[in-house]
Amino acid sequence: MGTEFSSWVKELFLEFKGRQVQETMQKTSKRRAPRSEYTSQTQLSFAGFETPFYNGLDPSNRWVVLSSQIPWDQLVGLFNKRNPAKSTGRPALNPRVLIGAVIIKHMLNLDDRETVAQITENMYLQYFLGYSSYIKRPPFDASLFVDIRKRLGDELIAETNDKIHEFSQAKTVKKKDKIATGANGSEVDCPNKGEVI
């Protein structure tokens, strides 16, 4: 009777363990990014970004600086024009997150999974993507990069590059004008203007 009881207990345990594994597998589906609406670059405040750490973000960090140098509103407009929102199905991810993730991937020369891991771990990258606070969850599954590349396409990537280039050129011209006119608006004589020093 003792061996029958122990075999019955083993079967019961294995059956319970099998159910537990099946339930766990059913519960663990792909992690989805939080549904956040697009935030215009004019609405995202650097001082308001919440971190789980004692100090805030460094304003001279390259990702913070770059986030202000990219014309997000124009890029999201181009993306939305090429990929209009559908009335049915699951809402799409924030276009800034998608475009920003591709920029991060190519600037750091990372593969899809490593890009998602870096974004998950780095609060500066999350700020660059337009998040208002640090989130420990991945923004999306790495397999989504295949769909992102399809949605962007060669034409949209070329237009995006052009917009970023135009925007950076316009900022450079404005910066040169500020230097030439001085802080109070008066003309400043620049003896080395146009020469390499």
Wavefront OBJ file of the C-alpha trace (Angstrom):
o trace
v 0.000 0.000 0.000
v 2.921 2.342 0.710
v 4.294 2.038 -2.850
v 0.820 2.518 -4.349
v 0.359 5.627 -2.246
v 3.772 7.055 -3.202
v 3.155 6.354 -6.912
v -0.271 7.985 -6.604
v 1.350 11.023 -4.941
v 3.987 11.170 -7.721
v 1.291 11.067 -10.407
v -0.704 13.714 -8.599
v 2.413 15.910 -8.257
v 3.345 15.458 -11.924
v -0.211 16.261 -12.997
v -0.215 19.355 -10.765
v 3.216 20.406 -12.048
v 2.042 19.913 -15.654
v -1.003 22.116 -15.066
v 1.137 24.713 -13.339
v 3.550 24.826 -16.293
v 0.679 25.060 -18.776
v -0.919 27.900 -16.793
v 2.402 29.709 -16.637
v 2.897 29.311 -20.379
v -0.589 30.636 -21.052
v 0.033 33.655 -18.825
v 3.395 34.572 -20.349
v 2.745 36.058 -23.721
v 4.856 38.649 -25.480
v 5.331 41.748 -23.415
v 3.695 44.691 -25.008
v 4.824 48.255 -24.680
v 2.674 50.550 -22.612
v 0.169 52.423 -24.722
v 1.278 55.994 -24.578
v 0.209 58.766 -26.841
v 2.760 60.724 -28.823
v 4.231 63.579 -26.800
v 5.371 66.582 -28.793
v 8.956 67.642 -28.181
v 7.626 70.946 -26.911
v 5.617 69.149 -24.214
v 8.470 66.966 -22.914
v 10.275 68.758 -20.111
v 13.741 67.704 -19.115
v 13.301 68.720 -15.486
v 10.109 66.653 -15.172
v 11.626 63.312 -16.226
v 11.281 61.027 -13.215
v 14.109 58.630 -12.354
v 14.239 55.962 -9.668
v 17.631 57.338 -8.697
v 18.515 60.208 -6.416
v 19.779 62.569 -9.100
v 18.093 63.732 -12.276
v 19.435 63.394 -15.790
v 22.600 65.111 -16.964
v 21.608 67.816 -19.479
v 24.896 67.404 -21.357
v 24.370 63.674 -22.013
v 24.559 62.911 -25.737
v 21.056 61.372 -25.836
v 19.514 64.363 -24.065
v 21.272 66.743 -26.476
v 20.335 64.641 -29.514
v 16.687 64.437 -28.447
v 16.455 68.210 -28.732
v 18.195 68.222 -32.130
v 15.770 65.888 -33.878
v 12.546 67.298 -35.373
v 10.288 64.694 -33.731
v 7.031 66.390 -34.728
v 7.992 66.338 -38.417
v 9.247 62.741 -38.276
v 6.106 61.505 -36.539
v 4.022 63.411 -39.094
v 5.856 61.667 -41.956
v 5.432 58.297 -40.257
v 1.718 58.828 -39.610
v 1.186 59.976 -43.208
v 2.739 56.746 -44.524
v 1.200 54.541 -41.832
v -2.266 55.893 -40.991
v -3.938 54.683 -37.809
v -6.317 51.782 -38.290
v -9.787 51.900 -36.802
v -9.719 48.244 -35.783
v -7.265 46.099 -33.898
v -4.707 46.931 -31.302
v -3.478 50.539 -31.198
v -0.051 51.069 -32.717
v 3.024 51.902 -30.702
v 4.082 55.489 -30.258
v 5.837 56.480 -33.529
v 8.552 58.345 -31.635
v 9.473 55.111 -29.842
v 9.667 53.243 -33.157
v 11.688 55.917 -34.974
v 13.913 56.533 -31.953
v 14.600 52.810 -31.489
v 15.789 52.567 -35.102
v 18.039 55.606 -34.581
v 19.493 54.046 -31.407
v 19.983 50.699 -33.146
v 21.970 52.222 -35.994
v 23.917 54.788 -33.972
v 25.141 52.128 -31.540
v 25.432 49.419 -34.211
v 23.353 46.920 -32.189
v 21.251 43.933 -33.135
v 17.493 43.930 -32.467
v 17.573 42.184 -29.083
v 20.483 44.199 -27.764
v 18.749 47.429 -28.787
v 15.678 46.516 -26.739
v 17.917 45.493 -23.812
v 19.844 48.778 -23.946
v 16.626 50.806 -24.049
v 15.268 48.830 -21.084
v 18.409 49.434 -19.019
v 19.258 53.023 -19.944
v 17.182 55.938 -18.680
v 18.864 58.313 -21.145
v 17.698 56.190 -24.070
v 14.195 56.159 -22.607
v 14.289 59.945 -22.335
v 15.429 60.076 -25.970
v 12.382 57.985 -26.927
v 10.051 60.458 -25.219
v 9.239 58.579 -22.028
v 8.305 60.795 -19.077
v 9.845 58.445 -16.507
v 12.108 55.403 -16.276
v 10.320 52.100 -16.965
v 11.881 48.722 -16.140
v 9.912 46.853 -18.826
v 11.124 46.482 -22.425
v 9.399 48.970 -24.744
v 8.466 46.173 -27.166
v 9.525 42.685 -28.203
v 12.695 42.587 -30.330
v 10.839 40.710 -33.081
v 8.854 43.901 -33.741
v 11.916 45.399 -35.469
v 11.017 43.336 -38.550
v 7.642 45.086 -38.727
v 9.225 48.475 -37.976
v 11.619 48.089 -40.912
v 8.706 47.173 -43.200
v 6.691 50.171 -42.034
v 9.571 52.603 -42.439
v 10.696 51.455 -45.880
v 13.517 53.033 -47.884
v 11.554 56.125 -48.942
v 10.503 57.060 -45.416
v 14.034 56.506 -44.100
v 15.397 58.793 -46.840
v 12.781 61.470 -46.007
v 13.596 61.124 -42.296
v 17.305 61.580 -42.980
v 16.539 64.677 -45.071
v 14.362 66.194 -42.320
v 17.023 65.583 -39.663
v 19.696 67.061 -41.937
v 17.560 70.147 -42.723
v 16.775 70.613 -39.046
v 20.437 70.357 -38.002
v 21.485 72.777 -40.771
v 18.877 75.303 -39.661
v 20.064 75.023 -36.036
v 23.681 75.492 -37.124
v 22.792 78.656 -39.073
v 20.828 80.045 -36.094
v 23.749 79.287 -33.750
v 26.216 81.050 -36.096
v 23.886 84.051 -36.317
v 23.718 84.257 -32.512
v 27.520 84.163 -32.260
v 27.937 86.843 -34.956
v 25.376 89.209 -33.426
v 26.300 88.708 -29.789
v 24.079 88.201 -26.764
v 22.601 91.711 -26.791
v 21.893 91.692 -30.541
v 24.754 94.015 -31.548
v 27.197 93.154 -34.336
v 30.354 91.445 -33.118
v 33.526 91.597 -35.173
v 34.819 88.038 -35.648
v 38.402 88.318 -36.958
v 38.614 84.585 -37.764
v 35.146 84.246 -39.305
v 35.208 81.659 -42.083
v 38.815 80.613 -41.416
v 40.147 77.483 -39.799
v 42.162 78.402 -36.746
l 1 2 3 4 5 6 7 8 9 10 11 12 13 14 15 16 17 18 19 20 21 22 23 24 25 26 27 28 29 30 31 32 33 34 35 36 37 38 39 40 41 42 43 44 45 46 47 48 49 50 51 52 53 54 55 56 57 58 59 60 61 62 63 64 65 66 67 68 69 70 71 72 73 74 75 76 77 78 79 80 81 82 83 84 85 86 87 88 89 90 91 92 93 94 95 96 97 98 99 100 101 102 103 104 105 106 107 108 109 110 111 112 113 114 115 116 117 118 119 120 121 122 123 124 125 126 127 128 129 130 131 132 133 134 135 136 137 138 139 140 141 142 143 144 145 146 147 148 149 150 151 152 153 154 155 156 157 158 159 160 161 162 163 164 165 166 167 168 169 170 171 172 173 174 175 176 177 178 179 180 181 182 183 184 185 186 187 188 189 190 191 192 193 194 195 196 197
